[in-house]
Amino acid sequence: MLRTPFLLLIASTLAMSESPDRSKPPATPPLSEYRLPPIHEGALENGLRYVLVEDRRFPLVTFRLLFPAGSKFDPKDLSGLSETTGELLKEGTPSRTSRRMAEELASLGGSLSASSSPDSLVVSAGGLAENAAGLLDILADAARNASFPQEEVDLRKQNRIQELEAERAQADTLAGERFLELVYGQHPYSRSLPTPESIR
């Protein structure tokens, strides 16, 4: 009964003992050619420029609105204004509370997010392509009609101050901040994180 497993063990040991020929590189198949999907650029009647990248392999759609409103545009005594604005854009409009917006997005199988970089503020929505019209409606409402409810503003301030305390307890965060100060001097790029005072 033990003979077959014993023979398999011997065979696998012999196979492992054969060293590969390292005098020549292993044969690899040629890489398949990659083609970028079609890209269309233009402008709407109101002057809004758009870039459309069409890839029909997946039934998904992503919308991104990019504003030249990143952290480098924050007033010096209000660092964190851009990131806070981005976080609060999705917290309600006159026609949609934060909860209603979340429920609508869930029913569409979609998501809404906003992020701030040094150069831009980006608001994004994505989900199933068949629900593109509904996603675009919510994205437009958040970008154009955000109401910034006071209770959400207060909660965001409180949470962000706690986050900053945790981030600045890390040595790599402090080193990164100092590095940017040395590289960029007085330029807005030198500010990587807001101060608790500016958030207040």
N, C-alpha and C positions, 0 to 999 in steps of 0.2 A: 504493500500500500504506500510505503514511503518512497518507492523508487522514482516515480514520476516527478514529485516535487524536488527530489535530490538532483535529478538530471537537469531540471530547469534552473536550479541554483548554480550548477556547474556551468551551464551554457551562458547564463547572464554574467557570471564572474569572468569568463573568458572574453566575452564581448566588451566588458568594461576595461579589461587589461590591454586591449588593442588601442594604442594611442593614435590620434588623428595625424595626418600628414600636414605639418605646419609649414612646409616649405612653399606652399602655394595657397592663396586665399580660397575660401570656400566659394563654390559656384552659387551665384544668386541670379534669379530671373530678372529681366529688365523691368524697370519701373514703368507702370502704365502712364500714359500721357494725361496730364491734368488740364482740363479746359475750364476757365472761369465762366460762370453763367453770364448771360447777357446783362449788360448794365445800361440803364436808360437815365438820362439826366435832363432836367428842364425846370421850368418855373410856372407857378400858378398865376392867375390874373392878379392876385393880391401881392405878388412879388415873392412869395414863399418858394424857395428853391427846393427841389427834391432829387433824390437819387433812388432809383428802383433797381434792386437786384432780384432777378427772377430765377428761382430754382424749384422746379416742380417735382422733385423727388419725394418731398414730404408735404403732407397736407397742413402745413403750418404757416403762420404769418407773424411778422414782427414789425412793429412801427417804432421809430425813434425820432423824437423831436429834439433837436440840438440848439441850445441858445448860447450865445457868447456871454455867459453870466457865471463863469467859474470863480474860484476863490481869489484869483488875482484881481478881481474887480471889487472885492470886499473892501469897505473903508477900513483904514488901519485900526481904528478902535472898535470895529465890529467884525473881526475875523470870525468865520463860521457862519456868516449870514447866508452864503450860497448853499452850503450843505444843509442848513436848517430849513431853508426854503424848499429844497428838494425833498427832504423828509416829510414836510407838511403838505406838499402839493396833493398827496393822495389821502388826506385826512378829511375830505368833505368839500362840497360846493353848496351853493344855495338850493340846488335841486336834488342833491344826493348827500346824505350823511356818510360818514366813514363806513359805518356798518352796511348801509345800503349799497355803497360802491363795492365793498368786499363781496356781498351776496351776489350782485350782478356779475361780477368777474367770475365767481365760482360757478354760477349757472352757465356761463359761456366757456368754461374750461380755460380761462385766461388769467393773466397776471398783469399787474401795473407796478412799475418801479421808477425811482428817480435817483440819480447820482450826480455828484459834483466833483469835477476835477479842477486843476488850476485854471484851465482855459474855457471850460464849458459846463453847462448844466444840461443833463440829458434826461428826458422823460420817456419811458418805454412801456409799450404794451405788447403782449404776445399771446397767441393761443391758436386754436384751430382756424384754418383759413375760411371755413364756412361761416364763422362768426366774426369775420373781419369788420363788417359795418358796426356791429355792437361794440367791439373793442375800440374802434376808432372814435365812436361817440363818447365813450368814457374817457379816453385819452384826451380828446379835445376839451371836454368839460373840466377835467382836472387841470390842464395847462392854461385854460383861459379864465376859469371861474373859481379857482381855489378860494375858499372863504377863511382859512386859517382860524378855526375855532379856538377861542382863548384857552379852553381847558386842554386842548391838544398842544398848544404852544407851551403852556406851563409844564405839561408832562414831558414834552420833548426837552425843555431846558433842564429839568430835574434829571432825566435819564442821561443826557449828554454830559452833564457835569460829573456824574458818577463814572461814566465811561472814560472821561478824560483822566480822572484820578487813577483808574486802573491802568490806562495806557501809559501814563507818565511814571508809573511804578516800575516800568520795564526799562532796563538799561539800553536795549536797542532802540527804543523810541527816543530816549534822551539823546543818544548818539546821533540818530538820524536828524533830529531837530538841529543839533549843533552843526552837523555837516552842512545842512542847507543854508544855515546862517553864514557859515564861512564861504560857501560857494557863491551865494546870491546877494549877500550884503543886505542893502535896504530894499531890494526888489521884492515885490509881492510873492515871488516863488520861494522866498526864504521862510514863509509861514506855512508849515505843514499841518499844524493842528491849531484850533482856536484856543483861547484862554478861557478859564471859567468866568472871568469878569466880562468878557465880550459876549458869552452865551447868556449871562444874566441880563 
